[in-house]
């Protein structure tokens, strides 16, 4: 199964490159074959996977087990700083904790309520962007619109950026995607930095990284100036970044502030757009579930032009749908921790200092924890025996769980309700249901002309369903007829 120098790299590369499956799908298959504890070797690195909820609870719910040293691989791409020592990649718990307390303020319930205007405005622009192609025979590339919308939200709500990102072309979309692709390729091919045939791609990645970081510096510098001049500032993320600058027990310089800018800017866009993309695909395959979502949105929102915070909190079934989407397509496939002391998991001795990989992608597909795990069933979250604790953690668990998870779930409900309020959908017959892995999971594009979610849309009339009824089975798992 492995060789002395490269370890299991050939096994992984064949599956990922030749068969086009995500890395964690390979890991899931290994778990099926070898059990809940197994090891992968990629060159000199060992990856110990543990798929046991008891051990996962031990590692994630305690602060004594620090984040794994593997997070250092997200520091930069091809020699250019990327996430650096941002909130996701900071390993030192004390440094992370001081900053996290400040960022919690920006994601407090009161602040989220104040952001409803931004959520609605950006969603309305998406509807405006999609309307010209409604009721035509032209398929619409929905993922592009979703990425633009979620980027517009995070830019305005978190950083006060006024630039138009939905209705006009912007370099931000390509910069974020190219940066993520570069990071993924660097992790997948450790020697990619020295491949002469890839110099053009590496140049594009470096250019994108520098663009994002330079833009972040400009935003932070502008906010610093406004703060010094005594101008009013809201409790958004950029304000929290500036507050971190005044922490007195460690150096928090401009580069570290930009690390957090890039982290929030990228993660804020990727998480919600991919969640919505996979949701549209699953609802396209299940018009019965789509009908229930439509009925809930109609009963709560109706013809209201402004979706209020209280409306979102009432969308209980829609939230169940999002939870089920996150079960199958988590924003991050897993997390890792460094054992602070010896552990025993499923009868195996784990020495202190071992880096442990815990994958939500794997545990959420294990029949030991979920009934019919590959079936899309939002109602499973109403059954206490079908979503065990510590086997479901799409936003991680414990103190280092995602600070922006409620931001993403509220934003997603506003955007989806606006789409269902205005349009009826039908997935394109050529729609692929393959998964693209680029650090995060996203719907895979068929071609440049067919992005990850391709559909025909029609202006809704009366109270028809949000999705045109189609056969619920796909052909070879690829297309809907």
C-alpha positions in Angstrom: 0.0 0.0 0.0 2.9 2.4 0.6 6.5 2.8 -0.5 9.4 3.9 1.6 9.9 7.4 0.2 6.5 8.7 -1.0 4.2 6.8 1.3 0.6 6.7 0.2 0.9 9.6 -2.2 0.3 7.5 -5.3 -2.9 6.1 -3.9 -4.2 9.5 -3.1 -3.0 11.1 -6.4 -4.6 8.4 -8.5 -8.0 8.8 -6.8 -7.9 12.6 -6.7 -6.3 13.3 -10.1 -7.4 10.4 -12.2 -10.8 9.7 -10.7 -11.6 13.3 -9.7 -12.8 12.6 -6.1 -12.0 14.7 -3.1 -9.2 13.7 -0.8 -11.5 13.1 2.0 -13.5 10.7 -0.1 -10.4 8.6 -0.3 -10.0 8.8 3.4 -13.6 7.8 3.9 -13.1 4.7 1.8 -10.0 3.8 3.8 -12.1 4.2 7.0 -14.6 1.7 5.5 -11.8 -0.7 4.8 -9.6 -0.3 7.9 -11.8 1.0 10.6 -12.1 4.3 12.6 -8.4 4.7 13.3 -5.9 4.6 10.4 -2.8 6.3 9.2 -1.8 7.9 5.8 1.8 8.7 4.9 2.4 11.5 2.4 6.2 11.6 2.0 7.6 12.4 5.5 4.3 13.4 7.0 2.0 11.1 8.9 -1.7 11.7 9.0 -3.5 9.8 11.8 -7.2 9.8 11.2 -9.6 9.2 14.1 -13.3 8.8 13.4 -14.5 8.1 16.9 -16.9 10.6 18.5 -15.6 10.0 22.0 -12.0 10.9 21.0 -13.2 13.8 18.9 -15.0 15.2 21.9 -11.9 14.8 24.0 -9.7 16.6 21.5 -12.1 19.4 20.4 -13.8 20.3 23.6 -10.6 20.8 25.6 -8.2 23.7 25.1 -5.2 21.6 26.2 -4.9 20.1 22.7 -3.6 22.8 20.4 -4.2 23.1 16.7 -1.9 20.9 14.7 1.4 22.1 13.2 -0.1 21.2 9.8 -1.9 24.5 9.9 1.4 26.2 9.2 1.1 24.9 5.6 -1.7 27.6 5.2 0.8 30.4 6.1 1.7 31.1 2.5 1.6 30.0 -1.1 4.6 29.8 -3.4 6.6 32.1 -1.0 3.8 34.7 -0.7 2.0 35.1 2.6 -1.6 34.0 2.5 -3.5 33.4 5.8 -0.3 33.8 7.8 -1.1 33.7 11.5 -4.8 34.6 11.0 -7.6 33.4 13.3 -7.9 30.0 11.6 -4.1 29.3 11.4 -2.9 30.7 14.7 -1.6 27.8 16.8 -0.8 29.6 20.0 -4.0 29.4 22.1 -3.4 32.4 24.2 -2.7 34.7 21.2 -5.8 33.2 19.4 -8.0 33.6 22.5 -7.3 37.3 23.0 -8.2 38.0 19.4 -11.2 35.7 19.3 -12.8 37.6 22.3 -12.6 40.8 20.3 -14.1 39.2 17.1 -17.0 37.7 19.1 -18.3 41.3 19.5 -18.5 41.7 15.7 -20.6 38.5 15.5 -22.9 39.2 18.5 -26.6 38.8 17.9 -27.1 42.5 18.1 -24.6 43.1 15.3 -26.1 40.4 13.2 -29.5 42.0 13.5 -28.0 45.3 12.4 -26.6 43.6 9.2 -30.0 42.6 7.9 -30.0 45.6 5.7 -26.8 44.5 4.0 -28.1 40.9 3.6 -31.3 42.2 1.9 -29.6 44.8 -0.3 -27.0 42.3 -1.7 -29.7 39.6 -2.2 -31.9 42.1 -4.1 -28.9 42.9 -6.4 -28.6 39.2 -7.1 -32.2 39.0 -8.1 -31.7 42.0 -10.4 -28.7 40.3 -11.9 -30.6 37.1 -12.7 -33.9 38.7 -14.0 -32.7 39.4 -17.6 -32.2 35.7 -18.2 -35.5 34.6 -16.7 -38.1 33.1 -19.0 -35.5 32.6 -21.7 -33.9 29.4 -23.1 -30.5 30.6 -21.8 -29.1 28.6 -18.8 -27.9 30.7 -15.9 -24.6 30.2 -14.1 -25.8 30.5 -10.6 -22.5 29.9 -8.7 -21.0 33.1 -10.2 -23.9 35.1 -8.9 -23.8 33.4 -5.5 -20.0 34.1 -5.1 -20.5 37.8 -6.1 -23.4 38.1 -3.6 -21.6 36.6 -0.6 -18.5 38.5 -1.4 -20.5 41.7 -1.6 -22.0 40.9 1.8 -18.7 40.2 3.6 -17.1 43.2 1.9 -19.8 45.7 3.0 -20.9 44.2 6.3 -17.5 43.2 7.7 -15.1 45.8 6.1 -17.3 48.7 5.0 -16.1 48.3 1.4 -18.5 50.2 -0.9 -17.2 48.8 -4.2 -19.9 47.3 -6.5 -19.2 43.5 -6.6 -22.4 42.0 -8.0 -23.6 43.9 -11.0 -20.2 44.9 -12.3 -17.1 42.8 -13.0 -14.6 42.8 -10.2 -11.1 41.3 -9.8 -12.0 40.0 -6.3 -13.8 36.9 -7.4 -10.9 35.7 -9.5 -8.4 36.7 -6.9 -10.1 34.7 -4.2 -10.6 31.6 -6.4 -7.0 31.7 -7.8 -5.6 32.0 -4.3 -7.6 29.1 -3.0 -6.6 27.0 -6.0 -3.0 27.8 -5.5 -3.1 26.8 -1.8 -4.8 23.5 -2.7 -2.3 22.7 -5.5 0.6 23.5 -3.2 -0.8 21.0 -0.6 -1.6 18.4 -3.2 1.8 18.6 -5.0 4.5 19.5 -2.4 7.1 20.0 -5.2 4.8 22.1 -7.4 6.9 25.2 -6.6 9.8 23.9 -8.6 7.8 22.6 -11.6 8.9 24.7 -14.6 5.7 24.0 -16.6 3.7 25.6 -13.8 5.4 28.9 -13.6 2.6 30.8 -15.3 0.0 29.4 -12.9 2.3 30.2 -9.9 2.7 33.8 -11.2 -1.1 34.2 -11.4 -1.5 32.9 -7.8 1.2 35.3 -6.5 -0.5 38.2 -8.2 -3.8 37.3 -6.7 -2.3 36.9 -3.2 -0.6 40.3 -3.4 -3.8 41.9 -4.7 -5.8 40.7 -1.7 -3.2 41.6 0.8 -2.5 45.0 -0.6 -6.2 45.7 -0.7 -6.5 44.6 2.9 -3.7 47.0 3.9 -5.4 49.8 2.2 -8.7 49.1 4.1 -7.0 48.8 7.5 -4.9 51.9 6.9 -8.0 53.9 6.0 -9.9 52.6 9.0 -6.9 53.5 11.3 -6.9 57.0 9.9 -10.7 57.4 10.5 -10.2 56.1 14.1 -7.4 58.6 14.8 -9.7 61.4 13.4 -12.4 60.4 15.8 -14.9 59.3 13.1 -17.7 56.9 14.2 -16.9 53.2 13.6 -19.3 50.3 13.7 -18.4 47.1 15.6 -17.6 45.2 12.4 -14.6 42.9 11.7 -12.2 45.7 10.6 -13.0 47.5 13.9 -12.1 44.3 15.8 -8.9 44.0 13.8 -7.9 47.5 14.9 -8.7 46.6 18.5 -6.3 43.7 18.2 -3.5 46.1 17.3 -3.7 47.5 20.9 -3.2 44.1 22.6 -0.2 44.6 24.7 1.2 41.1 25.4 2.3 40.3 21.9 3.2 42.0 18.6 0.2 42.4 16.3 1.5 44.3 13.4 0.1 45.2 10.0 0.9 41.9 8.4 -0.9 40.0 11.1 -3.9 42.3 10.8 -3.9 41.6 7.0 -3.8 37.9 7.8 -7.2 38.2 9.6 -8.5 40.4 6.8 -7.7 37.7 4.2 -9.0 34.9 6.4 -12.4 36.6 6.9 -12.6 37.9 3.4 -12.0 34.4 1.8 -13.9 32.3 4.4 -16.9 34.7 4.5 -17.3 34.4 0.7 -16.6 30.7 0.3 -18.7 29.3 3.2 -22.0 30.8 2.2 -21.7 30.6 -1.6 -20.8 26.9 -1.5 -23.6 26.2 1.1 -26.1 27.8 -1.2 -24.8 26.1 -4.3 -25.1 22.6 -2.9 -28.5 23.5 -1.4 -29.8 24.4 -4.9 -28.4 21.2 -6.3 -30.0 19.0 -3.6 -33.3 20.8 -3.9 -33.2 20.3 -7.6 -33.0 16.6 -7.1 -35.7 16.6 -4.4 -38.7 18.8 -5.5 -40.6 17.4 -2.5 -38.2 19.0 -0.1 -38.0 22.1 -2.3 -41.8 22.4 -2.0 -41.6 22.4 1.8 -38.9 25.1 1.8 -41.0 27.1 -0.7 -44.1 26.8 1.5 -42.2 27.9 4.6 -40.8 31.0 2.9 -44.2 31.9 1.4 -45.9 31.6 4.8 -43.2 33.7 6.6 -42.0 36.2 4.0 -44.8 36.3 1.5 -44.4 39.4 -0.7 -42.4 41.4 1.8 -39.6 43.3 0.2 -37.4 43.2 3.4 -36.6 39.9 5.2 -36.3 40.7 8.9 -34.3 39.0 11.5 -37.4 37.6 13.1 -38.5 36.1 9.8 -35.2 34.3 9.5 -35.5 32.9 13.0 -38.8 31.4 12.0 -37.4 29.5 9.0 -37.0 26.2 11.0 -37.3 23.8 8.1 -35.0 25.8 5.9 -32.4 25.7 8.6 -32.8 21.9 8.8 -32.1 21.8 5.0 -28.9 23.8 5.5 -27.8 21.5 8.3 -28.3 18.5 6.1 -26.3 20.2 3.3 -23.5 21.0 5.7 -23.5 17.3 6.8 -22.8 16.2 3.3 -20.8 19.2 2.1 -19.0 20.9 5.0 -17.2 24.2 4.4 -14.0 22.6 5.7 -13.7 18.8 5.5 -12.1 18.5 8.9 -9.8 19.8 11.5 -6.7 18.6 13.4 -5.2 18.7 16.9 -1.9 17.9 18.5 -2.3 15.4 21.4 -1.1 17.1 24.7 -0.8 13.6 26.3 -1.2 10.0 25.5 -4.7 8.9 24.4 -6.4 5.6 23.7 -8.9 5.5 20.8 -10.8 2.4 19.8 -8.2 0.3 21.5 -5.2 2.1 19.8 -2.6 3.9 21.8 -2.0 7.4 20.5 1.3 9.0 21.9 1.5 12.6 23.0 2.6 14.9 20.3 0.7 13.0 17.6 -1.1 15.2 15.0 -4.7 13.9 14.8 -7.0 14.5 11.8 -10.7 14.6 12.5 -12.9 14.7 9.5 -16.6 15.8 9.5 -16.8 14.6 5.9 -16.0 11.1 7.0 -18.0 10.8 10.2 -21.1 12.3 8.6 -21.1 9.5 6.0 -20.6 6.7 8.5 -23.6 4.4 8.8 -22.6 3.8 12.5 -23.7 7.3 13.3 -26.3 8.3 10.6 -29.1 6.2 9.2 -28.8 6.0 5.4 -25.9 8.5 5.5 -25.8 9.2 1.8 -29.5 10.0 1.6 -30.5 13.7 1.8 -32.9 13.8 4.7 -33.3 17.1 6.6 -35.8 15.5 9.0 -33.0 13.4 10.5 -32.3 16.4 12.7 -35.7 16.0 14.3 -34.8 12.4 15.3 -32.5 12.3 18.4 -31.0 9.0 17.3 -29.9 10.1 13.9 -27.4 12.9 14.5 -25.1 11.9 17.3 -23.0 14.5 19.1 -19.4 14.8 18.1 -19.9 13.0 14.8 -21.5 16.2 13.3 -19.2 19.2 13.4 -19.3 21.2 10.0 -18.1 24.4 11.8 -15.8 22.4 14.2 -16.6 22.2 18.0 -15.5 23.8 21.2 -13.9 27.2 21.7 -12.3 27.1 18.2 -15.6 26.6 16.4 -16.2 29.0 13.5 -17.0 32.5 14.8 -19.0 33.3 11.7 -21.3 30.3 11.5 -24.5 32.2 12.5 -23.5 35.0 10.1 -23.4 32.5 7.3 -26.6 30.7 8.2 -28.6 34.0 8.5 -27.1 35.3 5.3 -27.9 32.1 3.5 -31.6 32.1 4.6 -32.0 35.7 3.4 -30.5 35.0 0.0 -32.5 31.7 -0.5 -35.8 33.3 0.5 -35.2 36.1 -2.0 -34.5 33.6 -4.8 -37.5 31.5 -4.0 -39.7 34.6 -3.7 -38.9 35.7 -7.2 -38.0 32.6 -9.3 -39.0 29.1 -10.2 -36.0 26.9 -11.0 -35.2 23.9 -13.2 -31.7 22.3 -13.2 -29.9 22.2 -16.5 -29.9 18.7 -18.1 -26.1 18.7 -18.3 -25.8 19.6 -14.6 -22.9 17.7 -12.8 -23.1 16.7 -9.2 -19.4 16.2 -8.9 -17.5 17.9 -6.0 -14.5 20.2 -6.6 -12.1 20.4 -3.7 -10.0 23.6 -3.4 -9.4 23.7 0.4 -13.2 24.0 0.6 -15.8 21.8 -1.2 -17.8 23.4 -4.0 -20.0 22.2 -6.9 -17.8 21.3 -9.8 -18.2 23.1 -13.1 -18.8 21.1 -16.2 -17.0 23.7 -18.4 -16.3 27.4 -18.6 -19.7 27.8 -20.0 -21.4 25.7 -17.3 -20.4 26.6 -13.8 -21.0 24.5 -10.6 -24.8 25.2 -10.6 -26.4 25.6 -13.9 -30.2 26.1 -14.3 -33.0 27.8 -16.1 -35.0 30.3 -14.1 -38.5 31.6 -14.6 -40.3 34.5 -12.9 -42.7 33.0 -10.3 -46.4 33.4 -10.9 -48.8 32.9 -8.1 -47.6 30.4 -5.5 -46.0 27.8 -7.8 -43.1 25.7 -6.4 -39.6 27.1 -6.3 -38.4 24.1 -8.5 -40.1 22.7 -11.5 -41.0 19.1 -10.9 -38.4 16.7 -12.4 -37.6 13.0 -12.1 -36.0 12.6 -8.8 -33.4 10.1 -10.0 -30.2 11.2 -11.8 -28.6 9.3 -14.7 -25.3 7.7 -13.5 -25.2 10.2 -10.7 -24.4 13.0 -13.2 -27.5 14.5 -14.8 -31.2 15.0 -14.2 -33.6 14.2 -17.0 
